[in-house]
Amino acid sequence: DLRKNMKKGFTFVYSAYKFDRKLSCSTVFSHTTWTWGGAVSATERPKNNHHFIEPSGGLSGIIDGDLRFRIKDCDLAALATGRKAQNLREMREILSNIRVDSLYFHFWGSLLKATFDDPEHHNDFAGWAWHGLHDAVLAEKLGIIDPADYDHLEDLREALLEIIEDHLDDLEIVPSAKIDNQFHFIRSQIVVFDTGRIVDKPEDLADVLPTLSLGSIFFHIIDARRRSREGRDDFQAWLEGSFPGEYDGLCLEIGRIDPFFGGLARLRTEYATLFENHFRRQP
């Protein structure tokens, strides 16, 4: 119950162009965030986090007035669009005009699913091509798409459509899934909450990163790149914005990490190792 969760200290991110009476929301583009929660050190848990902070967006609510970093957590709620595809032509037709937050869910949302443990197929479209259409060639083509390579979800849509259209041109018979194995398009709603943990200085991240939940990793790295016009994660934005020039090398190394393939646990380990090695080298 989203209204009950509001009383428990949750943050809600909703689309600036659409929200309904039930507080359903989109994860895409302009959004506003309400944060409830007090701040404690990154090694403490607050007794409660009912304190209203402020409506905010972007890095507001993440960086406080003392340039400290607030740790958030999140989850993605799946919302049915009512649209489904049984064959590849229907898939192409729906993909041409489905909401972009559905693309976001079927690519990035896979990372937060409980079943994501180095899966054979890295996005839902590739998985359906294999399990629903039994088309190994198409599954391979779709499975190598890295959404991090595209600055905008519309560009990702075009890449998907190009692969599917080229594949359809090579087929004599259009593959179709069984009625009980249709592809159901889902869109996503992100629910964000303040953990009450704060990081005082960048070197503390070497100890804090290994302790973060996968939801925190998703919010501060994956979703942050969507929120940032420059495609930066929250850690990069904090380092570059609050400590200009001091951590340029570290930010360059962060930018080389692919956030998609391998899963959130692997991503957490890569970030933790990078920060540990960087600050271990400091005099």
N, C-alpha and C positions, 0 to 999 in steps of 0.2 A: 504494500500500500504506500504509494509515493507520499501522500499527505502525512501519514504517520512517520515516515522516514524523515520528513522535514523537521519534525520535533526531536529527532535523534541526532541531529547534527550534520545532515547531508547537505552537499552542495549540488545544485541543479544547473546544468548547462542546457540552454534551450535555444533553438533557432530564433533569430530576430525577426524572421518573416513568417513563422508559423508556430503557434502553440494552441492547445485546446484546453477545455475546462478541466481535463484530467491531468494536466501538466505533461502530456506526452510531448516529446521533443526530438529534434534532429541533432545529429552530431556534426553537421556540416556548415562551414562558413561562419558568418557573423553570429556571435552568441554573447549572452550575458551570464555571469556566474554569481550566484549568491553563496556566501561561505558562512557557515556557523562553526565556531570553534575557537578556543583559546590556544595559546602557543606555549609549548614546553620544549625542553631540549630534545634532540633527536633520539636520545636513549630512554626517554620517559614516555609514559602514556598518560593522557589527561584523565582526570576523574570524570569530567563531563566536557562536552563541547557544544553547549547550547548558546554560546555567546555569539550574537550577530556581529559580523565584521563590517561588510560593505558590499554593495553590488559592484561587480568588476568584470573585466575581460582581459584576454591576453595574459601577460605576466602579473597584472594586478591581482592581489590576493595570494600570489606565490612568493613575491619578494616584499618583505615588510619595510617599514621606515628606516630600520637599522641595516638594510641590505642583507638581511638573513633570508634563507631559503626555506619556505614552508613546504613540507611533504604532503602531497595529496594522494588519494587512492581513488579507484573508480571501478565501475563495471559497465558492461554494455547490455542493455535490455533489447531483446529481439521483438520487433513489431511486424506483424504480417501486412503485406501490401495488397493481398488478394489476387496477385498475378502469378501465373505459373506457366511453365513451358513443358510440353511433352516431346517435342522434336526439335531439331536444330534450327529449323526455319522459325519456329515460334520463339526460340531463344534469341535469335538475331532480331526479330521484330520487337520484342520487349526490351532488349538491351538498348535499342536505339532511342528509347524515350523514358526508361525507368529513372526514378530519382537517383541522384548521385550518392545519396547516403546509403542506398542499397548496395552499390558497388563497394563503398567503404566497408560495409558489414561483411560482404562475401569475400573480401580480401583480408583486410586488417582484423576484422572481428574473429577470424579463425584463430588468431593468436591467443585470445582470451577464453576460448572454449576449453572445457575440462579435458577433452579428448586430444588436445594438441600436444603430442609427444613425438616430434620428428615425423610427421605424417608422410605418407607416400605422395600425397598431392597437397600443394601448399595453398590452394584456394578452392572455394566451393565449386567453381565452374569446371576446373580440371577434375575434381572428384566426381562430379556428375557425368562428365564425358566418359570417365572410366566405368563407374558403377551403374550409371543409368543408360548410357548409350552404347557401352562396351566398345568404345572407339579409342584404342590405345594411342593412335597417332595424334588425334585431337587432344587427348589428355596430356600428352607430352608437350605439345605446342602451348597449351594454356598454362601448364604447370611451371614453365620457366619464366613466366611474366613476373617481373619484380615491380610492384606498385611504387616502390621508392624511386624508380627511374622517371616517374612522371610528376611534374610540378602541379598538375591539376587533374582532378578526377575525370574531367571531360576528355583529357588526353588519354587516360587509361581506358575510357569507354571506346575511343576510336581504335586503340590498339586491339582490344577485344573483338570489336566488329570486323576489323581487317582480317584477323586470323580466322574467324568463323566464316566470313564471306569467301575467302580464298579456299578454305576447306570445302565449303559447299560446292564451289566450282569444280572441284576434283571428284565429286561423288556422283555416282549414277543413281543410287538410292539414298534418300535422306534418312538417317537413323532416327529411331523413335524409341522412347522409353516406355516401360509398362505403365499402366494407369496409376499404380501405387508407387511409382518411382519418378514422378514428375519433379521438375525443379521449381521450388517455391521461393519466390523472391521475398526477401526480408529486408526491412530497413532497421536502423539502429537508433537507440536512445542512450546517451551516455549519462550516467549518474556518478557524480563526483563528490567526495567528501573530504573534509579536513581531518587528517590523522592527529593533529595537534603536535606533531614533531617538527622541529626546526633545525636547520644546519647553520651554525654560526659563521663558518669560514670554509672555503673550498677544500682545504686539506682534510676536513672532517668527512668529506664524501667517500674517502678511501675506506673508512670503517662503516659508514652508513649504507652505502650502496648494496653490499651483500645481504643486508637485513631487510631490504625493501620488498614488499609484496609484488607479485606480478602485475597487479592492478596499478600500483604506483609506477612501475616501469612503463606500462602501457601509456599512462596519462602523461608522464613527464618526457617520454621519448617519442612514442608513436603519435599520440594525439597532439602533442606539442608541435610537431612538424606541420600538422594541418593548420593549427592555430596561428603559426608564425608565417608572415609574408615571405621571410627569407628561408623558410624551410628548416629552421633551427630547432633543436630540442630545448627544453627548459634549462638544462644545465649549461649548454652553450650560451643561451641568452643571458643567464645570470652572470657567467664569467665575463662575457664581452661587455655587458651593460653596466655591471657594478664594479668591475675591476679592469677598466680599459687598458689594453696593451700588456697586462701582466700574464695572461694565459693564452696568448695567441697560438702558441705551438700545441698546447693541449687541445684547444678547440679544433685545430686542423686535424689532429688525430681522431677526435670524436667524429668529425665529418666523414672520415673514411670507413666507419663501421656501417655495414649494411644492416638495417633494422628488421628486415623481413625474414630472410631465410634462417632457419635454425631455432626459432622460438624465443619466447620472452626470458626463459631461464638462461639460455645461452647468451642473450643480449645483456642480461644483468651481470653475468660473469665477465663478459668482455669489458663492460664499463668499469666494473670494480677493479679488474686487473689493470686497466689503463690508468685509472686514478692512483692506484697503489704504486705502480711503477713510476709514474710521473713524480709523485711527491717523495718517493724513496730516493730519486736522483737529485732532489733539491738539497743544497748545502745546509 
